[in-house]
Amino acid sequence: MNALVSTLVAVSGLLYSIAALADLAMTLYYEERAPYQMRVGDGVEGLTATPAARAFKAAGVPFVWEASSMSRQWILMRENLGPHCLVGWFKTGERQAFAKFTKPIYRDGPRVALVRRAFALGPVRTLAAVLSTPGLRLLVRSKYSYGPDFDGALARIKPVTIVSPLPNAQLTELLAANRADLMFASEEEASLLLRRLGSKAEQLQELRFSDVLPGSERYIVCSRSVPDETIARLNKAITFK
């Protein structure tokens, strides 16, 4: 009888531990980046933050927002340092090797470029032609994907590239200071970046490529520690089509 009681106690303790773990809030990391992810009061809102939060709530998965740089997010995900998720990442083959992706939550408009007005571009404004411009210094974020079309063009053409871990709002400062000639931005983000530059924005202009289609889909991406059952619940709750 004592053995039976001990077994029941052990099972009850195990069930309690599982229930307690289920109630733990998932950490949802974000980087302040208008119009995608912006701290508003106690929460985070934006083109990717709002549908992500809506999916977690609808799926019944508790979560807390935590601000984090893109570099730190990359390390947390790559090293599988606990059960956590990130918001609004593109899906790439490299990332799929160490992370779990939900269904998409948003699709960007066509990607554009911000370019110094003093930099001489040729008359042809296709992506390949612009990246092949002699003397071009392209400014990109480290560990960042610009979507399959742009990533493929960069790998194929190999323009002179300046890599920085800084967020886009600070990269535009480098661009205006003539530290580079061109950087990419989403259609949704470009005008906001220029407005934040104030008077220095006069040194830059927005460039639309003649051959670029609507942008890539963005996802909630989670570490391998996040159960598949949680991903399935999120997928059921995501309403983007």
C-alpha positions as CSV (number, residue, x, y, z in Angstrom):
1,M,0.0,0.0,0.0
2,N,2.9,2.3,0.8
3,A,4.3,1.7,-2.6
4,L,1.0,2.6,-4.2
5,V,0.8,5.8,-2.2
6,S,4.3,6.7,-3.2
7,T,3.5,6.1,-6.8
8,L,0.4,8.3,-6.7
9,V,2.3,11.1,-5.0
10,A,5.0,10.9,-7.6
11,V,2.5,10.9,-10.5
12,S,0.7,13.9,-8.9
13,G,3.9,15.7,-8.5
14,L,4.8,15.1,-12.2
15,L,1.3,16.3,-13.3
16,Y,1.7,19.4,-11.2
17,S,5.1,20.1,-12.7
18,I,3.7,19.7,-16.2
19,A,0.8,22.0,-15.4
20,A,3.2,24.6,-13.9
21,L,5.4,24.5,-17.0
22,A,2.3,25.0,-19.2
23,D,1.5,28.1,-17.3
24,L,4.9,29.6,-17.8
25,A,4.9,32.6,-20.1
26,M,6.8,32.2,-23.4
27,T,9.4,35.0,-24.0
28,L,8.6,36.7,-27.2
29,Y,11.7,38.8,-28.3
30,Y,11.4,41.9,-30.4
31,E,13.6,44.7,-31.7
32,E,12.1,48.2,-31.8
33,R,11.5,48.8,-35.5
34,A,8.7,50.9,-36.8
35,P,6.3,50.1,-38.4
36,Y,6.8,46.4,-37.5
37,Q,7.4,46.3,-33.7
38,M,6.9,49.3,-31.5
39,R,6.6,49.4,-27.7
40,V,3.2,50.9,-26.8
41,G,2.5,51.1,-23.1
42,D,2.9,47.6,-21.6
43,G,2.7,45.9,-25.0
44,V,4.2,45.8,-28.4
45,E,2.3,46.7,-31.6
46,G,3.0,46.9,-35.3
47,L,2.6,45.1,-38.6
48,T,4.2,41.9,-37.3
49,A,3.9,42.4,-33.5
50,T,0.1,42.8,-33.5
51,P,-0.7,39.6,-35.4
52,A,1.9,37.6,-33.4
53,A,0.4,38.8,-30.1
54,R,-3.1,38.0,-31.4
55,A,-2.1,34.5,-32.4
56,F,-0.5,33.7,-29.0
57,K,-3.6,35.0,-27.2
58,A,-6.0,33.0,-29.4
59,A,-3.9,29.9,-29.0
60,G,-3.9,30.3,-25.2
61,V,-0.1,30.4,-25.0
62,P,1.0,32.9,-22.3
63,F,3.8,35.2,-23.4
64,V,5.8,38.2,-22.3
65,W,7.6,40.7,-24.6
66,E,11.3,41.3,-24.1
67,A,13.4,43.8,-26.1
68,S,16.5,42.3,-27.7
69,S,19.0,43.2,-30.4
70,M,18.9,41.2,-33.6
71,S,22.4,39.9,-32.8
72,R,21.2,38.5,-29.5
73,Q,18.1,37.1,-31.0
74,W,20.2,35.2,-33.5
75,I,22.4,33.7,-30.8
76,L,19.4,32.7,-28.6
77,M,17.8,31.0,-31.5
78,R,20.9,29.4,-33.0
79,E,22.1,28.0,-29.6
80,N,18.6,26.9,-28.6
81,L,18.9,28.8,-25.3
82,G,15.5,28.0,-23.9
83,P,11.9,28.0,-25.2
84,H,11.3,31.4,-26.8
85,C,10.1,32.9,-30.1
86,L,11.0,35.8,-32.3
87,V,8.7,37.9,-34.5
88,G,8.6,38.8,-38.2
89,W,11.6,36.8,-39.5
90,F,12.0,35.6,-43.1
91,K,12.2,31.9,-43.7
92,T,15.6,30.7,-45.1
93,G,17.2,27.3,-45.4
94,E,19.8,28.2,-42.9
95,R,17.3,29.2,-40.3
96,Q,15.1,26.2,-40.8
97,A,18.0,24.0,-39.8
98,F,17.9,25.3,-36.2
99,A,14.5,26.9,-35.7
100,K,10.8,26.2,-36.0
101,F,8.5,28.4,-38.1
102,T,4.8,29.0,-37.9
103,K,2.6,29.9,-40.8
104,P,3.3,33.4,-42.1
105,I,1.8,36.4,-40.3
106,Y,2.6,39.2,-42.8
107,R,3.9,39.8,-46.3
108,D,6.1,42.9,-47.1
109,G,5.4,45.2,-50.0
110,P,8.1,45.4,-52.7
111,R,11.6,46.0,-51.2
112,V,13.2,49.4,-52.1
113,A,16.5,51.0,-51.5
114,L,17.7,54.2,-49.9
115,V,20.5,55.7,-51.9
116,R,22.7,58.8,-51.6
117,R,21.6,61.5,-54.1
118,A,25.2,62.2,-54.9
119,F,25.9,58.6,-56.0
120,A,25.6,58.2,-59.8
121,L,23.3,55.4,-60.8
122,G,22.8,54.2,-64.4
123,P,19.6,54.5,-66.3
124,V,18.6,50.8,-65.8
125,R,17.1,50.3,-62.4
126,T,16.8,46.5,-62.2
127,L,18.1,45.0,-59.0
128,A,21.0,43.3,-60.8
129,A,21.9,46.5,-62.7
130,V,22.0,48.6,-59.5
131,L,24.0,46.1,-57.6
132,S,26.5,45.9,-60.5
133,T,27.0,49.7,-60.5
134,P,30.8,50.5,-60.4
135,G,32.0,51.9,-57.1
136,L,28.8,50.9,-55.2
137,R,29.2,50.4,-51.4
138,L,26.3,48.5,-50.2
139,L,25.3,48.7,-46.5
140,V,23.7,45.6,-45.0
141,R,22.9,44.3,-41.5
142,S,24.8,41.3,-40.2
143,K,23.0,38.0,-39.9
144,Y,20.1,39.5,-41.8
145,S,18.0,38.2,-44.6
146,Y,16.5,40.5,-47.3
147,G,14.4,37.7,-48.8
148,P,15.3,35.0,-51.3
149,D,15.5,37.3,-54.4
150,F,17.7,39.8,-52.8
151,D,19.9,37.3,-50.9
152,G,20.4,35.4,-54.1
153,A,21.3,38.5,-56.1
154,L,23.9,39.5,-53.4
155,A,25.4,36.0,-53.5
156,R,25.6,36.1,-57.3
157,I,26.8,39.6,-57.9
158,K,28.9,40.1,-54.8
159,P,29.0,43.9,-54.6
160,V,31.3,45.7,-52.2
161,T,29.5,45.2,-48.9
162,I,29.8,47.0,-45.6
163,V,28.3,44.9,-42.8
164,S,26.9,46.4,-39.6
165,P,24.9,45.0,-36.6
166,L,23.2,48.4,-36.2
167,P,19.4,48.7,-36.8
168,N,18.1,50.3,-39.9
169,A,17.4,53.7,-38.2
170,Q,21.1,54.0,-37.4
171,L,22.2,52.6,-40.8
172,T,20.5,55.6,-42.5
173,E,22.8,57.8,-40.4
174,L,25.8,56.1,-41.8
175,L,24.4,56.4,-45.3
176,A,23.8,60.1,-44.9
177,A,27.4,60.5,-43.6
178,N,28.7,59.0,-46.8
179,R,29.9,55.8,-45.1
180,A,28.1,53.8,-47.8
181,D,26.0,54.5,-50.9
182,L,22.9,52.3,-50.7
183,M,20.9,50.2,-48.3
184,F,17.8,48.2,-48.6
185,A,14.5,48.8,-46.7
186,S,11.0,47.5,-46.9
187,E,8.5,49.6,-48.6
188,E,6.6,50.1,-45.3
189,E,9.7,51.3,-43.5
190,A,11.5,53.5,-46.0
191,S,9.5,56.7,-45.5
192,L,9.6,56.4,-41.7
193,L,13.4,56.1,-41.9
194,L,13.7,59.2,-44.0
195,R,11.4,61.2,-41.7
196,R,13.5,60.3,-38.7
197,L,16.6,61.7,-40.4
198,G,15.2,65.2,-40.3
199,S,17.1,67.6,-42.6
200,K,19.7,65.0,-43.4
201,A,17.1,63.1,-45.3
202,E,17.6,65.6,-48.2
203,Q,20.9,63.7,-48.9
204,L,19.1,60.5,-49.7
205,Q,16.4,59.3,-52.0
206,E,14.1,56.3,-52.3
207,L,14.8,54.0,-55.2
208,R,12.3,51.5,-56.5
209,F,13.5,48.6,-58.6
210,S,11.8,48.0,-61.9
211,D,11.8,44.2,-61.6
212,V,11.1,43.6,-57.9
213,L,7.9,41.8,-56.9
214,P,6.1,42.1,-53.6
215,G,8.3,41.1,-50.7
216,S,8.6,37.9,-48.7
217,E,6.4,36.5,-46.0
218,R,7.3,37.1,-42.4
219,Y,6.9,34.4,-39.6
220,I,6.9,33.7,-35.9
221,V,10.1,31.7,-35.5
222,C,10.7,29.6,-32.3
223,S,13.6,27.7,-30.8
224,R,13.7,23.9,-31.0
225,S,12.8,23.8,-27.3
226,V,9.3,25.0,-28.2
227,P,7.0,21.9,-28.5
228,D,5.6,21.1,-31.9
229,E,2.1,21.1,-30.2
230,T,2.6,24.8,-29.4
231,I,3.5,25.5,-33.0
232,A,0.4,23.7,-34.1
233,R,-1.8,25.8,-31.7
234,L,-0.2,29.0,-33.1
235,N,-0.7,27.9,-36.7
236,K,-4.4,27.2,-35.9
237,A,-4.8,30.7,-34.4
238,I,-3.0,32.6,-37.2
239,T,-5.4,34.3,-39.6
240,F,-3.1,35.7,-42.3
241,K,-3.7,34.4,-45.8
